């Protein structure tokens, strides 16, 4: 949120990963008022919802369809929630809405707030090591989703889940994407960039990132403690065919 104002003021030059989700109205307003300059999509595919490790599908036939949870919720039970299953939710300060969806869908689940990203990662790692069922509110792209090949619970084609959410007047879409589209992740910069630094402007226009590239790099920094500069250099050294056209476009 503060970056939008900082880039409008020219204090920061650009943002190369802006999630147009809850913040989209602010982004659209800033573009309309010419306070920021859109640079297009990043190439990342964003999604948010309930995730589970691949082996869980064997214990809950019917996944990834959400209706499978109507019959197997108890496999996610913990001492804290038994006999109901648990959804390991976002931290409380992130304003999660998993319980609203649980209630709307009539599932025998309970949303339990996570202690933070690190706590969630530790629980997933432990569950996978023990091959225990776990259901968590999460998002992509993240290293956790990539590392453990997490699958997302999907909507039914008939639109039953979205209709229930609408009836319940759930204001956010942290669980289900009822629009049927991936979360738009975009780039934007300070409007003066193209005149002051034209090569950098063209480079950022051309720049792309993918979930598969970002996941391992994020893990190297966040989990393995490697320096950002070292991780970036390794990617650059291994992917000249990817970035060289960006440089060529920027230096024409």
Buried (B, 14 or more C-beta within 10 A) or exposed (E): EEBBBBBBEEEBBBBBEBBBBEEBEBBEEBBEEEBBBBBEBBBBBBBBBBBBBEEBBEBBEEBBBBBBBEEBBBBBBBEEBEEBBBBBBBBEEBEBBBBBBBBBBEBBBBBBBBEEBEEBBEBBBEBBEEEBBBBBBBBBBBBBBBBBEBBBBBBEEEEEBBEBBEEBEBEBBBBBBBEEEEBBBBBBBBBEBBEEBEEBBBBBBBBBBEBEBBBBBBBBBBBEEBEEEEBEEBBEEEEEEEBEEBBEBBEE
